């Protein structure tokens, strides 16, 4: 099983979109501990919090979903995904 996740840093006032197959808590701790390298975006702060998770059919589906969201390059789109269930369902179906 794979998941798409969106985390948010208040310090940066930014969202980060990623995908996982393992535990979300382990991944969040890794982001907050800077385990992905000092030059990496999420390693610059340690206040990341989970804002949204979406269960995907498989890893390939999660990858397509992540790419679609990132291509939007829109904070408003991410905020609307968190707010509207029907938008999440629509994008899930589009990326299947």
C-alpha positions in Angstrom: 0.0 0.0 0.0 1.2 3.5 -0.8 0.3 6.9 0.5 0.6 10.5 -0.7 1.2 12.9 2.2 1.2 16.7 2.5 3.1 18.2 5.4 3.3 21.9 6.4 5.9 24.0 8.1 4.7 27.1 9.9 8.3 28.5 10.1 8.6 28.3 6.3 4.9 28.8 5.6 5.3 26.1 3.0 3.8 22.7 2.1 5.7 19.6 1.0 4.2 16.8 -1.0 5.6 13.3 -0.9 4.8 9.6 -1.1 5.6 6.6 1.0 5.1 2.9 1.4 6.3 2.7 5.0 5.1 4.4 8.2 4.1 8.0 7.9 5.2 8.7 11.5 8.7 7.4 10.7 8.8 9.6 7.6 7.6 12.6 9.4 10.2 12.1 12.1 12.9 11.8 9.5 11.8 15.1 7.9 11.9 16.8 11.3 15.3 15.4 12.2 16.8 16.5 8.9 17.7 13.0 7.8 17.3 13.7 4.1 20.5 15.9 4.0 21.3 19.4 5.1 20.8 20.9 1.6 17.3 19.4 1.3 14.2 21.5 1.5 12.6 19.7 4.5 15.9 19.7 6.4 15.9 23.4 6.9 13.3 23.4 9.7 12.0 20.8 12.2 8.3 21.8 12.6 6.7 19.7 9.9 3.2 18.5 10.6 0.9 16.2 8.6 -1.9 18.1 6.9 -3.3 15.4 4.5 -2.8 11.8 3.7 -4.4 10.0 0.7 -4.3 6.3 0.4 -3.4 5.2 -3.2 -4.0 1.9 -5.0 -0.2 1.2 -5.3 3.1 3.0 -5.5 2.7 3.8 -9.2 -0.6 5.5 -8.5 0.9 7.5 -5.6 3.6 8.7 -8.0 1.1 9.8 -10.6 -0.9 11.6 -8.0 2.2 13.3 -6.5 3.3 14.5 -10.0 -0.1 15.9 -10.8 -0.3 17.9 -7.5 3.3 19.2 -7.9 2.6 20.2 -11.5 -0.2 22.5 -10.3 2.4 24.6 -8.4 -0.4 26.0 -6.4 -0.7 26.6 -2.7 -4.4 27.2 -3.2 -4.8 23.9 -5.0 -3.2 22.1 -2.0 -5.4 24.0 0.4 -8.5 23.1 -1.6 -7.4 19.4 -1.6 -7.3 19.5 2.2 -10.7 21.2 2.3 -12.8 19.4 -0.3 -13.3 15.7 -0.3 -14.8 15.8 -3.8 -11.7 17.3 -5.2 -9.6 14.6 -3.6 -11.9 11.9 -5.1 -11.7 13.6 -8.5 -7.9 13.7 -8.6 -7.7 10.1 -7.4 -9.8 9.0 -10.2 -7.9 11.1 -12.8 -4.6 9.5 -11.8 -5.8 5.9 -11.7 
